[in-house]
Amino acid sequence: MAALGSFVAVRGAPGPWRWAVCAAGGLRGRHPGRGYAAGPAQVKQLVDDCARTSSQSPPTFGFLLDIDGVLVRGHRVIPAAQEAFRRLLNSQGQLRVPVVFVTNAGNILQHGKAQELSALLGFKVEPDQVILSHSPMKLFSQYHKRRMLVSGQGPLVENARVLGFENVVTVDELRTAFPVLDMVDLQRRPKTTPVPRNDFPAIEGVLLLGEPVRWETSLQLIMDVLLSNGNPGTGLATAPYPHLPVLASNMDLLWMAEAKMPRFGHGTFLLCLETIYRKMTGKELRYEGLMGKPSILTYQYAEELIRQQAERRGWAAPIQNLYAVGDNPMSDVYGANLFHQYLQMAKQGGAQELVVGGLWRQRPSATQSCASILVCTGVYSPETLAPTEPAEGGEEPPFHGHRDFCFSPGLMEASHIVNDVDEAVQLVFHKEGWAL
């Protein structure tokens, strides 16, 4: 799956329109070859016209909504999110269009995240409307019966079992079995030398579901497993390569909570692990699967849930246009643009469907486009440099993406930039001819 970055070719910003933040209020847009500025009065007129002409036929579009930095900041709901869902819900409290929540969080159960969103947003969110960063691991059935070391926090074992993994070992369980492996914290070192164990079954792979709490412990024990070919109580003269299979989710280097500056994400932990592995072995850490945004697999998974949601609601028209709303240029914008590029290549016969677990996708895609909409309520801020704008002195901005995804400035350029998720919904409804 590391080869997903190979889909990066030419700039693939979907749609001819690019909307930007207008400091004076309202929205402004530009179209290749001509420009105009729309103030509040003009925007209201456009909205009124849309309301009069829309027939409210079954939707042919859907939303992929990020959560942190778009709908919430920590435990606080962003006010614009409440306004957005007043537009998205009908008088019966049902969604007017299909919506899937796509988050790179993973240290929570899917139904727990759905309950959390329901309480915050004021309407019933079903578990199958939520995609966590590791949700696509359900497709990797060839590893589900293997004995896997799992790293992260929260309901780790339960999450792994929900994903289909039947035989998992946590880092804490491994540390208990081999206490002499964890030596950084002086207070946690064993006071006596334990008897070596030879009855611990070998580990056959590694699951990285999210950032752990004690990074030094997880980094050390994961390295021990990889370098010993799954037998951390022993030592090998030469580290095996290729190493045991590694599946990882959530590549976000940073994420936005209540603090003024972004916080470390699981991508930072992966960077530490990759750097240590390369330093110790001279080789690159390899992944059998990288999940979460900006992985194409995550967007294909979301596309399928959108289709199923529309089918359950009896909306016969195929969902052709997806709108991905996020706050992180690297994960949300890059991922949506990469998926859009993939869809265009697929239409022209230039891209194969991704194969997971030896199985081809069973149904052809009806999706024609995936537009990226960047909001200014999270990681991205209009006060900082634009995602692809060179720094002072002409230097390229730092690339915050994962090692296995190529830097492509065009893929980090959002189709539309708006203030918040409510403006994003208004923009999409206007483009699709729907009443607000």
Buried (B, 14 or more C-beta within 10 A) or exposed (E): BBEBBEBBBEBBBBBEBBBBBBEEEBBBBBEEEEEEEBEEEBBEEBBEEBEEEBEEEEBBBBBBBBBBBBBBBEEEBBEBBBBBBEBBBEEEEEBBBBBBBBBBBBBBBBBBBBBBBEEBBEEEBEEBBBBBBBBBBBBBBEBBEBBBBBBBBBBBEEBBBBBBBEBBBBBBBBBEBBBEBBEEEEEEEEEEEEEEEEEBEEBBBBBBBBBBEBBEBBBBBBBBBBBBBBBBBEEEEEBEEEBBBBBBBBBBBBBBBEEEEBBBBBBBBBBBBBEBBEEEBEEEBBBBBBBBBBBBBBBBBBBBBBBBBBEEBEBEEEBBBBBBBBBBBBBBBBBBBBBBBBBBBBEEEEBEEBEBEEEEBEEEBEBBBBBBBBBBBBBBEEEEEBBBEEEEEEEEBEBBBBBBBBBBBBBBBBBBBBBBBBBBBBBBBBBBEBBB
